[in-house]
Amino acid sequence: MSNTYNDGYNTVPLHGSFINRYNYLANELKINNSKITSKKNEHQKTFLNQIDQLINWNPIKLALQKYFKNDEFYHENRSYNTLLLFKICLLQVWYRLNENEIEHQINDKMSFKLFCNLDTAKTTPNHKTLTKFHQNLKSLKLQNTLTKEINRQLENQKFIIKLGTIRDPYISLKPEYVK
């Protein structure tokens, strides 16, 4: 077996995993996620930009500040801005993602980072932090209050949000080979 893979354009050394091959290509080709776009990415950027402009975040910030000292949520010796975490919760609902999936998507999608005002150099909150924050919102009965405020603002402007999904591609057997 060869220690390289040739896709017709590039010869890539194989290091035993897809991630290593991807990282190698990303480094070699200097891939910049912010420059890679597709129609779906453009739609997400547009949707998230529109939402960010339609919503007045000040009432959300004020509600969060009542319950979280210095507008920060502390978990596992780190602090995170509560509005950042709440925006992540919104993305979870709008795209029907669990905590593990949203953590991956925030690391993967520049449009999600931009919506959450998350600097690319900053650490993304992990799924444990997101779960804990979500539990706190529920126990404080703040989740419903904040969601109602978002919906109220959108309805006042004659808008509603239709939920979507993100689906990663996967490998499957061709139908003729499935028994």
MOCORZI-V435911 format. One record per run of one state. SS is the DSSP state (H for helix, E for strand, - for the rest). FROM is the first residue (numbers start at 1). LEN is the number of residues. If there is no record, write none. Layout:
# MOCORZI-V435911
((SS	FROM	LEN) (SS	FROM	LEN))
This chain:
# MOCORZI-V435911
((-	1	3) (E	4	3) (-	7	4) (E	11	3) (-	14	4) (H	18	12) (-	30	3) (H	33	3) (-	36	3) (H	39	16) (-	55	3) (H	58	10) (-	68	1) (H	69	3) (E	72	4) (-	76	2) (E	78	4) (H	82	14) (-	96	3) (H	99	10) (-	109	1) (H	110	6) (-	116	11) (H	127	13) (-	140	2) (H	142	15) (-	157	18) (H	175	3) (-	178	2))
